[in-house]
């Protein structure tokens, strides 16, 4: 299993599955991250958290803890 946190900078990944439950999963889905969505990893903050992504044409910053809940291929 590969998570969004493991995707290198400058790469694109496709969401396979969302892990987690309740409010956390709902918040991730509300940001537009659903199964089949392509996510481009733009950059990582200097201290490693958060990760800056491009999702569905907009920029999004996501904590590493949340990125670990997103399984990608």
mmCIF file of the N, C-alpha and C atoms, coordinates in Angstrom:
data_MODEL
# 
_entry.id   MODEL 
# 
loop_
_atom_site.group_PDB 
_atom_site.id 
_atom_site.type_symbol 
_atom_site.label_atom_id 
_atom_site.label_alt_id 
_atom_site.label_comp_id 
_atom_site.label_asym_id 
_atom_site.label_entity_id 
_atom_site.label_seq_id 
_atom_site.pdbx_PDB_ins_code 
_atom_site.Cartn_x 
_atom_site.Cartn_y 
_atom_site.Cartn_z 
_atom_site.occupancy 
_atom_site.B_iso_or_equiv 
_atom_site.pdbx_formal_charge 
_atom_site.auth_seq_id 
_atom_site.auth_comp_id 
_atom_site.auth_asym_id 
_atom_site.auth_atom_id 
_atom_site.pdbx_PDB_model_num 
ATOM 1   N N  . UNK A 1 1  ? 0.845   -1.184 0.000   1.00 0.00 ? 1  UNK A N  1 
ATOM 2   C CA . UNK A 1 1  ? 0.000   0.000  0.000   1.00 0.00 ? 1  UNK A CA 1 
ATOM 3   C C  . UNK A 1 1  ? 0.892   1.250  0.000   1.00 0.00 ? 1  UNK A C  1 
ATOM 4   N N  . UNK A 1 2  ? 0.626   2.157  -0.921  1.00 0.00 ? 2  UNK A N  1 
ATOM 5   C CA . UNK A 1 2  ? 1.368   3.412  -1.021  1.00 0.00 ? 2  UNK A CA 1 
ATOM 6   C C  . UNK A 1 2  ? 0.421   4.542  -0.634  1.00 0.00 ? 2  UNK A C  1 
ATOM 7   N N  . UNK A 1 3  ? 0.893   5.456  0.205   1.00 0.00 ? 3  UNK A N  1 
ATOM 8   C CA . UNK A 1 3  ? 0.055   6.576  0.634   1.00 0.00 ? 3  UNK A CA 1 
ATOM 9   C C  . UNK A 1 3  ? 0.500   7.856  -0.061  1.00 0.00 ? 3  UNK A C  1 
ATOM 10  N N  . UNK A 1 4  ? -0.334  8.856  0.011   1.00 0.00 ? 4  UNK A N  1 
ATOM 11  C CA . UNK A 1 4  ? -0.034  10.155 -0.606  1.00 0.00 ? 4  UNK A CA 1 
ATOM 12  C C  . UNK A 1 4  ? 1.226   10.775 -0.003  1.00 0.00 ? 4  UNK A C  1 
ATOM 13  N N  . UNK A 1 5  ? 1.496   10.471 1.243   1.00 0.00 ? 5  UNK A N  1 
ATOM 14  C CA . UNK A 1 5  ? 2.691   11.015 1.901   1.00 0.00 ? 5  UNK A CA 1 
ATOM 15  C C  . UNK A 1 5  ? 3.984   10.532 1.231   1.00 0.00 ? 5  UNK A C  1 
ATOM 16  N N  . UNK A 1 6  ? 3.956   9.353  0.603   1.00 0.00 ? 6  UNK A N  1 
ATOM 17  C CA . UNK A 1 6  ? 5.136   8.752  -0.016  1.00 0.00 ? 6  UNK A CA 1 
ATOM 18  C C  . UNK A 1 6  ? 5.372   9.187  -1.459  1.00 0.00 ? 6  UNK A C  1 
ATOM 19  N N  . UNK A 1 7  ? 4.445   9.930  -2.037  1.00 0.00 ? 7  UNK A N  1 
ATOM 20  C CA . UNK A 1 7  ? 4.570   10.352 -3.428  1.00 0.00 ? 7  UNK A CA 1 
ATOM 21  C C  . UNK A 1 7  ? 5.632   11.455 -3.519  1.00 0.00 ? 7  UNK A C  1 
ATOM 22  N N  . UNK A 1 8  ? 6.611   11.302 -4.414  1.00 0.00 ? 8  UNK A N  1 
ATOM 23  C CA . UNK A 1 8  ? 7.669   12.321 -4.520  1.00 0.00 ? 8  UNK A CA 1 
ATOM 24  C C  . UNK A 1 8  ? 7.163   13.640 -5.105  1.00 0.00 ? 8  UNK A C  1 
ATOM 25  N N  . UNK A 1 9  ? 7.872   14.717 -4.802  1.00 0.00 ? 9  UNK A N  1 
ATOM 26  C CA . UNK A 1 9  ? 7.527   16.046 -5.311  1.00 0.00 ? 9  UNK A CA 1 
ATOM 27  C C  . UNK A 1 9  ? 7.601   16.031 -6.836  1.00 0.00 ? 9  UNK A C  1 
ATOM 28  N N  . UNK A 1 10 ? 6.616   16.638 -7.484  1.00 0.00 ? 10 UNK A N  1 
ATOM 29  C CA . UNK A 1 10 ? 6.580   16.706 -8.940  1.00 0.00 ? 10 UNK A CA 1 
ATOM 30  C C  . UNK A 1 10 ? 5.899   15.515 -9.589  1.00 0.00 ? 10 UNK A C  1 
ATOM 31  N N  . UNK A 1 11 ? 5.327   14.619 -8.792  1.00 0.00 ? 11 UNK A N  1 
ATOM 32  C CA . UNK A 1 11 ? 4.664   13.427 -9.328  1.00 0.00 ? 11 UNK A CA 1 
ATOM 33  C C  . UNK A 1 11 ? 3.150   13.533 -9.167  1.00 0.00 ? 11 UNK A C  1 
ATOM 34  N N  . UNK A 1 12 ? 2.469   12.762 -9.992  1.00 0.00 ? 12 UNK A N  1 
ATOM 35  C CA . UNK A 1 12 ? 1.015   12.689 -9.934  1.00 0.00 ? 12 UNK A CA 1 
ATOM 36  C C  . UNK A 1 12 ? 0.619   11.299 -9.478  1.00 0.00 ? 12 UNK A C  1 
ATOM 37  N N  . UNK A 1 13 ? -0.417  11.219 -8.649  1.00 0.00 ? 13 UNK A N  1 
ATOM 38  C CA . UNK A 1 13 ? -0.924  9.938  -8.162  1.00 0.00 ? 13 UNK A CA 1 
ATOM 39  C C  . UNK A 1 13 ? -2.440  9.941  -8.255  1.00 0.00 ? 13 UNK A C  1 
ATOM 40  N N  . UNK A 1 14 ? -3.018  8.750  -8.357  1.00 0.00 ? 14 UNK A N  1 
ATOM 41  C CA . UNK A 1 14 ? -4.476  8.593  -8.414  1.00 0.00 ? 14 UNK A CA 1 
ATOM 42  C C  . UNK A 1 14 ? -4.948  7.951  -7.115  1.00 0.00 ? 14 UNK A C  1 
ATOM 43  N N  . UNK A 1 15 ? -6.012  8.516  -6.534  1.00 0.00 ? 15 UNK A N  1 
ATOM 44  C CA . UNK A 1 15 ? -6.547  8.014  -5.274  1.00 0.00 ? 15 UNK A CA 1 
ATOM 45  C C  . UNK A 1 15 ? -7.226  6.666  -5.503  1.00 0.00 ? 15 UNK A C  1 
ATOM 46  N N  . UNK A 1 16 ? -6.838  5.686  -4.677  1.00 0.00 ? 16 UNK A N  1 
ATOM 47  C CA . UNK A 1 16 ? -7.429  4.354  -4.740  1.00 0.00 ? 16 UNK A CA 1 
ATOM 48  C C  . UNK A 1 16 ? -8.466  4.178  -3.635  1.00 0.00 ? 16 UNK A C  1 
ATOM 49  N N  . UNK A 1 17 ? -8.108  4.628  -2.417  1.00 0.00 ? 17 UNK A N  1 
ATOM 50  C CA . UNK A 1 17 ? -8.999  4.422  -1.275  1.00 0.00 ? 17 UNK A CA 1 
ATOM 51  C C  . UNK A 1 17 ? -8.704  5.446  -0.193  1.00 0.00 ? 17 UNK A C  1 
ATOM 52  N N  . UNK A 1 18 ? -9.741  5.840  0.533   1.00 0.00 ? 18 UNK A N  1 
ATOM 53  C CA . UNK A 1 18 ? -9.584  6.718  1.688   1.00 0.00 ? 18 UNK A CA 1 
ATOM 54  C C  . UNK A 1 18 ? -9.746  5.885  2.951   1.00 0.00 ? 18 UNK A C  1 
ATOM 55  N N  . UNK A 1 19 ? -8.778  5.993  3.842   1.00 0.00 ? 19 UNK A N  1 
ATOM 56  C CA . UNK A 1 19 ? -8.866  5.309  5.126   1.00 0.00 ? 19 UNK A CA 1 
ATOM 57  C C  . UNK A 1 19 ? -9.337  6.314  6.158   1.00 0.00 ? 19 UNK A C  1 
ATOM 58  N N  . UNK A 1 20 ? -9.507  5.893  7.377   1.00 0.00 ? 20 UNK A N  1 
ATOM 59  C CA . UNK A 1 20 ? -9.995  6.793  8.419   1.00 0.00 ? 20 UNK A CA 1 
ATOM 60  C C  . UNK A 1 20 ? -11.509 6.702  8.512   1.00 0.00 ? 20 UNK A C  1 
ATOM 61  N N  . UNK A 1 21 ? -12.043 7.378  9.505   1.00 0.00 ? 21 UNK A N  1 
ATOM 62  C CA . UNK A 1 21 ? -13.479 7.292  9.752   1.00 0.00 ? 21 UNK A CA 1 
ATOM 63  C C  . UNK A 1 21 ? -14.063 8.645  10.114  1.00 0.00 ? 21 UNK A C  1 
ATOM 64  N N  . UNK A 1 22 ? -15.357 8.729  9.998   1.00 0.00 ? 22 UNK A N  1 
ATOM 65  C CA . UNK A 1 22 ? -16.114 9.874  10.485  1.00 0.00 ? 22 UNK A CA 1 
ATOM 66  C C  . UNK A 1 22 ? -15.704 11.217 9.919   1.00 0.00 ? 22 UNK A C  1 
ATOM 67  N N  . UNK A 1 23 ? -15.488 12.165 10.829  1.00 0.00 ? 23 UNK A N  1 
ATOM 68  C CA . UNK A 1 23 ? -15.242 13.557 10.450  1.00 0.00 ? 23 UNK A CA 1 
ATOM 69  C C  . UNK A 1 23 ? -13.968 13.722 9.621   1.00 0.00 ? 23 UNK A C  1 
ATOM 70  N N  . UNK A 1 24 ? -12.934 12.947 9.914   1.00 0.00 ? 24 UNK A N  1 
ATOM 71  C CA . UNK A 1 24 ? -11.673 13.070 9.167   1.00 0.00 ? 24 UNK A CA 1 
ATOM 72  C C  . UNK A 1 24 ? -11.887 12.672 7.716   1.00 0.00 ? 24 UNK A C  1 
ATOM 73  N N  . UNK A 1 25 ? -12.525 11.529 7.501   1.00 0.00 ? 25 UNK A N  1 
ATOM 74  C CA . UNK A 1 25 ? -12.780 11.052 6.135   1.00 0.00 ? 25 UNK A CA 1 
ATOM 75  C C  . UNK A 1 25 ? -13.689 12.036 5.395   1.00 0.00 ? 25 UNK A C  1 
ATOM 76  N N  . UNK A 1 26 ? -14.709 12.530 6.062   1.00 0.00 ? 26 UNK A N  1 
ATOM 77  C CA . UNK A 1 26 ? -15.654 13.482 5.455   1.00 0.00 ? 26 UNK A CA 1 
ATOM 78  C C  . UNK A 1 26 ? -14.930 14.773 5.059   1.00 0.00 ? 26 UNK A C  1 
ATOM 79  N N  . UNK A 1 27 ? -14.017 15.261 5.918   1.00 0.00 ? 27 UNK A N  1 
ATOM 80  C CA . UNK A 1 27 ? -13.282 16.490 5.619   1.00 0.00 ? 27 UNK A CA 1 
ATOM 81  C C  . UNK A 1 27 ? -12.400 16.313 4.388   1.00 0.00 ? 27 UNK A C  1 
ATOM 82  N N  . UNK A 1 28 ? -11.746 15.167 4.283   1.00 0.00 ? 28 UNK A N  1 
ATOM 83  C CA . UNK A 1 28 ? -10.902 14.886 3.117   1.00 0.00 ? 28 UNK A CA 1 
ATOM 84  C C  . UNK A 1 28 ? -11.755 14.841 1.846   1.00 0.00 ? 28 UNK A C  1 
ATOM 85  N N  . UNK A 1 29 ? -12.905 14.199 1.932   1.00 0.00 ? 29 UNK A N  1 
ATOM 86  C CA . UNK A 1 29 ? -13.790 14.121 0.770   1.00 0.00 ? 29 UNK A CA 1 
ATOM 87  C C  . UNK A 1 29 ? -14.351 15.495 0.396   1.00 0.00 ? 29 UNK A C  1 
ATOM 88  N N  . UNK A 1 30 ? -14.628 16.327 1.384   1.00 0.00 ? 30 UNK A N  1 
ATOM 89  C CA . UNK A 1 30 ? -15.131 17.684 1.126   1.00 0.00 ? 30 UNK A CA 1 
ATOM 90  C C  . UNK A 1 30 ? -14.103 18.545 0.406   1.00 0.00 ? 30 UNK A C  1 
ATOM 91  N N  . UNK A 1 31 ? -12.816 18.215 0.543   1.00 0.00 ? 31 UNK A N  1 
ATOM 92  C CA . UNK A 1 31 ? -11.758 18.943 -0.152  1.00 0.00 ? 31 UNK A CA 1 
ATOM 93  C C  . UNK A 1 31 ? -11.642 18.510 -1.613  1.00 0.00 ? 31 UNK A C  1 
ATOM 94  N N  . UNK A 1 32 ? -12.442 17.537 -2.028  1.00 0.00 ? 32 UNK A N  1 
ATOM 95  C CA . UNK A 1 32 ? -12.411 17.080 -3.413  1.00 0.00 ? 32 UNK A CA 1 
ATOM 96  C C  . UNK A 1 32 ? -11.545 15.859 -3.634  1.00 0.00 ? 32 UNK A C  1 
ATOM 97  N N  . UNK A 1 33 ? -11.029 15.281 -2.566  1.00 0.00 ? 33 UNK A N  1 
ATOM 98  C CA . UNK A 1 33 ? -10.189 14.085 -2.685  1.00 0.00 ? 33 UNK A CA 1 
ATOM 99  C C  . UNK A 1 33 ? -11.080 12.861 -2.525  1.00 0.00 ? 33 UNK A C  1 
ATOM 100 N N  . UNK A 1 34 ? -11.430 12.280 -3.663  1.00 0.00 ? 34 UNK A N  1 
ATOM 101 C CA . UNK A 1 34 ? -12.267 11.083 -3.677  1.00 0.00 ? 34 UNK A CA 1 
ATOM 102 C C  . UNK A 1 34 ? -11.602 10.023 -4.558  1.00 0.00 ? 34 UNK A C  1 
ATOM 103 N N  . UNK A 1 35 ? -12.128 8.816  -4.534  1.00 0.00 ? 35 UNK A N  1 
ATOM 104 C CA . UNK A 1 35 ? -11.552 7.728  -5.324  1.00 0.00 ? 35 UNK A CA 1 
ATOM 105 C C  . UNK A 1 35 ? -11.504 8.101  -6.804  1.00 0.00 ? 35 UNK A C  1 
ATOM 106 N N  . UNK A 1 36 ? -10.342 7.880  -7.423  1.00 0.00 ? 36 UNK A N  1 
ATOM 107 C CA . UNK A 1 36 ? -10.166 8.162  -8.841  1.00 0.00 ? 36 UNK A CA 1 
ATOM 108 C C  . UNK A 1 36 ? -9.611  9.551  -9.141  1.00 0.00 ? 36 UNK A C  1 
ATOM 109 N N  . UNK A 1 37 ? -9.551  10.420 -8.148  1.00 0.00 ? 37 UNK A N  1 
ATOM 110 C CA . UNK A 1 37 ? -9.047  11.783 -8.342  1.00 0.00 ? 37 UNK A CA 1 
ATOM 111 C C  . UNK A 1 37 ? -7.533  11.770 -8.531  1.00 0.00 ? 37 UNK A C  1 
ATOM 112 N N  . UNK A 1 38 ? -7.050  12.554 -9.500  1.00 0.00 ? 38 UNK A N  1 
ATOM 113 C CA . UNK A 1 38 ? -5.605  12.684 -9.691  1.00 0.00 ? 38 UNK A CA 1 
ATOM 114 C C  . UNK A 1 38 ? -5.101  13.841 -8.842  1.00 0.00 ? 38 UNK A C  1 
ATOM 115 N N  . UNK A 1 39 ? -3.981  13.600 -8.153  1.00 0.00 ? 39 UNK A N  1 
ATOM 116 C CA . UNK A 1 39 ? -3.387  14.600 -7.266  1.00 0.00 ? 39 UNK A CA 1 
ATOM 117 C C  . UNK A 1 39 ? -1.939  14.808 -7.681  1.00 0.00 ? 39 UNK A C  1 
ATOM 118 N N  . UNK A 1 40 ? -1.563  16.074 -7.883  1.00 0.00 ? 40 UNK A N  1 
ATOM 119 C CA . UNK A 1 40 ? -0.190  16.426 -8.227  1.00 0.00 ? 40 UNK A CA 1 
ATOM 120 C C  . UNK A 1 40 ? 0.477   17.009 -6.978  1.00 0.00 ? 40 UNK A C  1 
ATOM 121 N N  . UNK A 1 41 ? 1.612   16.455 -6.584  1.00 0.00 ? 41 UNK A N  1 
ATOM 122 C CA . UNK A 1 41 ? 2.339   16.942 -5.414  1.00 0.00 ? 41 UNK A CA 1 
ATOM 123 C C  . UNK A 1 41 ? 3.260   18.071 -5.861  1.00 0.00 ? 41 UNK A C  1 
ATOM 124 N N  . UNK A 1 42 ? 2.948   19.313 -5.463  1.00 0.00 ? 42 UNK A N  1 
ATOM 125 C CA . UNK A 1 42 ? 3.717   20.490 -5.881  1.00 0.00 ? 42 UNK A CA 1 
ATOM 126 C C  . UNK A 1 42 ? 4.980   20.670 -5.069  1.00 0.00 ? 42 UNK A C  1 
ATOM 127 N N  . UNK A 1 43 ? 4.838   20.680 -3.746  1.00 0.00 ? 43 UNK A N  1 
ATOM 128 C CA . UNK A 1 43 ? 6.013   20.865 -2.895  1.00 0.00 ? 43 UNK A CA 1 
ATOM 129 C C  . UNK A 1 43 ? 5.682   20.484 -1.461  1.00 0.00 ? 43 UNK A C  1 
ATOM 130 N N  . UNK A 1 44 ? 6.747   20.406 -0.659  1.00 0.00 ? 44 UNK A N  1 
ATOM 131 C CA . UNK A 1 44 ? 6.615   20.098 0.758   1.00 0.00 ? 44 UNK A CA 1 
ATOM 132 C C  . UNK A 1 44 ? 7.231   21.261 1.531   1.00 0.00 ? 44 UNK A C  1 
ATOM 133 N N  . UNK A 1 45 ? 6.604   21.657 2.604   1.00 0.00 ? 45 UNK A N  1 
ATOM 134 C CA . UNK A 1 45 ? 7.109   22.764 3.420   1.00 0.00 ? 45 UNK A CA 1 
ATOM 135 C C  . UNK A 1 45 ? 8.520   22.444 3.936   1.00 0.00 ? 45 UNK A C  1 
ATOM 136 N N  . UNK A 1 46 ? 9.315   23.469 4.239   1.00 0.00 ? 46 UNK A N  1 
ATOM 137 C CA . UNK A 1 46 ? 10.698  23.256 4.672   1.00 0.00 ? 46 UNK A CA 1 
ATOM 138 C C  . UNK A 1 46 ? 10.867  22.282 5.842   1.00 0.00 ? 46 UNK A C  1 
ATOM 139 N N  . UNK A 1 47 ? 9.943   22.275 6.779   1.00 0.00 ? 47 UNK A N  1 
ATOM 140 C CA . UNK A 1 47 ? 10.041  21.349 7.912   1.00 0.00 ? 47 UNK A CA 1 
ATOM 141 C C  . UNK A 1 47 ? 9.290   20.048 7.658   1.00 0.00 ? 47 UNK A C  1 
ATOM 142 N N  . UNK A 1 48 ? 8.782   19.869 6.432   1.00 0.00 ? 48 UNK A N  1 
ATOM 143 C CA . UNK A 1 48 ? 8.139   18.616 6.055   1.00 0.00 ? 48 UNK A CA 1 
ATOM 144 C C  . UNK A 1 48 ? 6.638   18.565 6.212   1.00 0.00 ? 48 UNK A C  1 
ATOM 145 N N  . UNK A 1 49 ? 6.041   19.560 6.806   1.00 0.00 ? 49 UNK A N  1 
ATOM 146 C CA . UNK A 1 49 ? 4.600   19.536 7.004   1.00 0.00 ? 49 UNK A CA 1 
ATOM 147 C C  . UNK A 1 49 ? 4.073   20.955 6.859   1.00 0.00 ? 49 UNK A C  1 
ATOM 148 N N  . UNK A 1 50 ? 3.105   21.268 6.065   1.00 0.00 ? 50 UNK A N  1 
ATOM 149 C CA . UNK A 1 50 ? 2.244   20.403 5.256   1.00 0.00 ? 50 UNK A CA 1 
ATOM 150 C C  . UNK A 1 50 ? 2.789   20.140 3.849   1.00 0.00 ? 50 UNK A C  1 
ATOM 151 N N  . UNK A 1 51 ? 2.011   19.376 3.099   1.00 0.00 ? 51 UNK A N  1 
ATOM 152 C CA . UNK A 1 51 ? 2.310   19.063 1.703   1.00 0.00 ? 51 UNK A CA 1 
ATOM 153 C C  . UNK A 1 51 ? 1.393   19.933 0.846   1.00 0.00 ? 51 UNK A C  1 
ATOM 154 N N  . UNK A 1 52 ? 1.936   20.546 -0.203  1.00 0.00 ? 52 UNK A N  1 
ATOM 155 C CA . UNK A 1 52 ? 1.115   21.365 -1.094  1.00 0.00 ? 52 UNK A CA 1 
ATOM 156 C C  . UNK A 1 52 ? 0.754   20.543 -2.318  1.00 0.00 ? 52 UNK A C  1 
ATOM 157 N N  . UNK A 1 53 ? -0.537  20.465 -2.605  1.00 0.00 ? 53 UNK A N  1 
ATOM 158 C CA . UNK A 1 53 ? -1.055  19.620 -3.680  1.00 0.00 ? 53 UNK A CA 1 
ATOM 159 C C  . UNK A 1 53 ? -1.846  20.451 -4.682  1.00 0.00 ? 53 UNK A C  1 
ATOM 160 N N  . UNK A 1 54 ? -2.037  19.878 -5.861  1.00 0.00 ? 54 UNK A N  1 
ATOM 161 C CA . UNK A 1 54 ? -2.932  20.441 -6.859  1.00 0.00 ? 54 UNK A CA 1 
ATOM 162 C C  . UNK A 1 54 ? -4.006  19.385 -7.091  1.00 0.00 ? 54 UNK A C  1 
ATOM 163 N N  . UNK A 1 55 ? -5.247  19.707 -6.711  1.00 0.00 ? 55 UNK A N  1 
ATOM 164 C CA . UNK A 1 55 ? -6.366  18.769 -6.794  1.00 0.00 ? 55 UNK A CA 1 
ATOM 165 C C  . UNK A 1 55 ? -7.507  19.425 -7.552  1.00 0.00 ? 55 UNK A C  1 
ATOM 166 N N  . UNK A 1 56 ? -7.949  18.818 -8.627  1.00 0.00 ? 56 UNK A N  1 
ATOM 167 C CA . UNK A 1 56 ? -9.102  19.317 -9.396  1.00 0.00 ? 56 UNK A CA 1 
ATOM 168 C C  . UNK A 1 56 ? -8.965  20.795 -9.777  1.00 0.00 ? 56 UNK A C  1 
ATOM 169 N N  . UNK A 1 57 ? -7.738  21.216 -10.090 1.00 0.00 ? 57 UNK A N  1 
ATOM 170 C CA . UNK A 1 57 ? -7.518  22.568 -10.562 1.00 0.00 ? 57 UNK A CA 1 
ATOM 171 C C  . UNK A 1 57 ? -7.309  23.615 -9.485  1.00 0.00 ? 57 UNK A C  1 
ATOM 172 N N  . UNK A 1 58 ? -7.247  23.226 -8.224  1.00 0.00 ? 58 UNK A N  1 
ATOM 173 C CA . UNK A 1 58 ? -6.959  24.208 -7.179  1.00 0.00 ? 58 UNK A CA 1 
ATOM 174 C C  . UNK A 1 58 ? -5.842  23.709 -6.275  1.00 0.00 ? 58 UNK A C  1 
ATOM 175 N N  . UNK A 1 59 ? -5.218  24.634 -5.556  1.00 0.00 ? 59 UNK A N  1 
ATOM 176 C CA . UNK A 1 59 ? -4.108  24.294 -4.674  1.00 0.00 ? 59 UNK A CA 1 
ATOM 177 C C  . UNK A 1 59 ? -4.646  23.992 -3.280  1.00 0.00 ? 59 UNK A C  1 
ATOM 178 N N  . UNK A 1 60 ? -4.030  23.000 -2.646  1.00 0.00 ? 60 UNK A N  1 
ATOM 179 C CA . UNK A 1 60 ? -4.486  22.533 -1.347  1.00 0.00 ? 60 UNK A CA 1 
ATOM 180 C C  . UNK A 1 60 ? -3.280  22.163 -0.508  1.00 0.00 ? 60 UNK A C  1 
ATOM 181 N N  . UNK A 1 61 ? -3.282  22.566 0.747   1.00 0.00 ? 61 UNK A N  1 
ATOM 182 C CA . UNK A 1 61 ? -2.240  22.147 1.688   1.00 0.00 ? 61 UNK A CA 1 
ATOM 183 C C  . UNK A 1 61 ? -2.851  21.105 2.608   1.00 0.00 ? 61 UNK A C  1 
ATOM 184 N N  . UNK A 1 62 ? -2.113  20.025 2.803   1.00 0.00 ? 62 UNK A N  1 
ATOM 185 C CA . UNK A 1 62 ? -2.621  18.897 3.580   1.00 0.00 ? 62 UNK A CA 1 
ATOM 186 C C  . UNK A 1 62 ? -1.552  18.437 4.557   1.00 0.00 ? 62 UNK A C  1 
ATOM 187 N N  . UNK A 1 63 ? -1.945  18.184 5.793   1.00 0.00 ? 63 UNK A N  1 
ATOM 188 C CA . UNK A 1 63 ? -1.003  17.688 6.797   1.00 0.00 ? 63 UNK A CA 1 
ATOM 189 C C  . UNK A 1 63 ? -0.567  16.271 6.449   1.00 0.00 ? 63 UNK A C  1 
ATOM 190 N N  . UNK A 1 64 ? 0.652   15.910 6.858   1.00 0.00 ? 64 UNK A N  1 
ATOM 191 C CA . UNK A 1 64 ? 1.159   14.573 6.579   1.00 0.00 ? 64 UNK A CA 1 
ATOM 192 C C  . UNK A 1 64 ? 0.294   13.494 7.224   1.00 0.00 ? 64 UNK A C  1 
ATOM 193 N N  . UNK A 1 65 ? -0.232  13.778 8.400   1.00 0.00 ? 65 UNK A N  1 
ATOM 194 C CA . UNK A 1 65 ? -1.089  12.804 9.082   1.00 0.00 ? 65 UNK A CA 1 
ATOM 195 C C  . UNK A 1 65 ? -2.327  12.487 8.238   1.00 0.00 ? 65 UNK A C  1 
ATOM 196 N N  . UNK A 1 66 ? -2.882  13.508 7.583   1.00 0.00 ? 66 UNK A N  1 
ATOM 197 C CA . UNK A 1 66 ? -4.040  13.288 6.710   1.00 0.00 ? 66 UNK A CA 1 
ATOM 198 C C  . UNK A 1 66 ? -3.620  12.610 5.414   1.00 0.00 ? 66 UNK A C  1 
ATOM 199 N N  . UNK A 1 67 ? -2.428  12.943 4.902   1.00 0.00 ? 67 UNK A N  1 
ATOM 200 C CA . UNK A 1 67 ? -1.937  12.335 3.666   1.00 0.00 ? 67 UNK A CA 1 
ATOM 201 C C  . UNK A 1 67 ? -1.715  10.838 3.827   1.00 0.00 ? 67 UNK A C  1 
ATOM 202 N N  . UNK A 1 68 ? -1.417  10.391 5.038   1.00 0.00 ? 68 UNK A N  1 
ATOM 203 C CA . UNK A 1 68 ? -1.225  8.958  5.293   1.00 0.00 ? 68 UNK A CA 1 
ATOM 204 C C  . UNK A 1 68 ? -2.534  8.180  5.194   1.00 0.00 ? 68 UNK A C  1 
ATOM 205 N N  . UNK A 1 69 ? -3.671  8.862  5.262   1.00 0.00 ? 69 UNK A N  1 
ATOM 206 C CA . UNK A 1 69 ? -4.958  8.205  5.176   1.00 0.00 ? 69 UNK A CA 1 
ATOM 207 C C  . UNK A 1 69 ? -5.438  8.019  3.747   1.00 0.00 ? 69 UNK A C  1 
ATOM 208 N N  . UNK A 1 70 ? -4.669  8.545  2.783   1.00 0.00 ? 70 UNK A N  1 
ATOM 209 C CA . UNK A 1 70 ? -5.060  8.490  1.373   1.00 0.00 ? 70 UNK A CA 1 
ATOM 210 C C  . UNK A 1 70 ? -4.173  7.491  0.643   1.00 0.00 ? 70 UNK A C  1 
ATOM 211 N N  . UNK A 1 71 ? -4.768  6.374  0.236   1.00 0.00 ? 71 UNK A N  1 
ATOM 212 C CA . UNK A 1 71 ? -4.040  5.342  -0.506  1.00 0.00 ? 71 UNK A CA 1 
ATOM 213 C C  . UNK A 1 71 ? -4.055  5.696  -1.993  1.00 0.00 ? 71 UNK A C  1 
ATOM 214 N N  . UNK A 1 72 ? -2.890  5.649  -2.628  1.00 0.00 ? 72 UNK A N  1 
ATOM 215 C CA . UNK A 1 72 ? -2.756  6.029  -4.036  1.00 0.00 ? 72 UNK A CA 1 
ATOM 216 C C  . UNK A 1 72 ? -2.046  4.945  -4.845  1.00 0.00 ? 72 UNK A C  1 
ATOM 217 N N  . UNK A 1 73 ? -2.118  5.102  -6.167  1.00 0.00 ? 73 UNK A N  1 
ATOM 218 C CA . UNK A 1 73 ? -1.366  4.208  -7.060  1.00 0.00 ? 73 UNK A CA 1 
ATOM 219 C C  . UNK A 1 73 ? -0.531  5.018  -7.992  1.00 0.00 ? 73 UNK A C  1 
# 
